[in-house]
């Protein structure tokens, strides 16, 4: 049993598990914040009613800049929330340092 616990601590399995659980639990909430609060706020400055409709068209090719920006904000928000949770709960210290 001790060997199994050492394996988990050395390979960083705890950190991976924490990232997956927190990421899946928080992703929907943060996505809602981005869609319902951040996107309309940015839309006030871009003049578009919906950030998702912000499209750049060049020679019949459409670049969905609004969708890209929304997903980028969503990703950065989820990453920041997970980082804060891991650091505040001290979960970053659970992994055993390799010697």
N, C-alpha and C positions, 0 to 999 in steps of 0.2 A: 504494500500500500504506500509506503514511503517513497518508493521509486516512481510511482504514478504521480504523486503530488509534486515531486521534484521535476518530473517531465513537464507537467502543466505550468509550473512556475518558470522554468527555464525557457520554454518555447513561446511564452507570451500568450498562452491560450486564454487566460483570464481577460487580458486586454482585448483580444479579438471578440470574445463572447460579449463583453460589456459594450463594445462598439456596435455589434450587430443588434443586440437587444435595445439599446438606447436609440440607435439610428432608426430602427423600424417603429419604435414607440413614438418618437418625437417627429418623424418625418411628415406625418399627416398633419399634425398641429402646425408645424412651421410652414408647410406648404399652404395651409389655409391663411396664415398670417400674411404670407407673401402675396397670395392671390387677392385677399380681401382688404388688405391695408396698404402694403408697400406698392403694389402695382397701380392702384388708383392714385396714390400720391405722386408717383413718377408720371402717370398719365396727365396730371394737371400741368406739368411742365412741357410735355411733348405734344399736347393738344389732341391726343387720341383718347377716345372713350374707353378703350381697353388696350392694355399694353400688348396683349397677344396679337392684336391686329397691326402692330408696327412692322411693316414689311418693306424692304428695299427691293425694287424691281429694276434689273439691268438686262436689257435685251431678252425679255420674256423669262428671265431666271428670277425666282423669288427667294430672297434671303430673309428669313423670319427672325429679325433682330429682337423683336419683343419677346418671342418665345425663348430665345437664347438668353436674354437678359434675365427673364423671370426664373429660368432654371439655374442660372449662375447665382442669383440672389438666394434661391432656395437651398442650393448646395452649401454656400458659405454660411447661411444661417444654421443649418443642421450641424455642420462641422463645428461651429462656434459653441452651440449649445452642448454638444457631446464633449467637447474639450473642457468646458466649464464644469460639467457634471463630474468628469473623471478627476479633474484636479481638486475640486472642492470636497469630493468624497474620499480622496486619497487613494483611489484605485490605481493610480499610476505607480504606486509604491509596492503593489502586490507581487509584481514579477520579480523573480530572483535575478540578480545581476550575474552575468557569466564571469568566471574568474579564469 
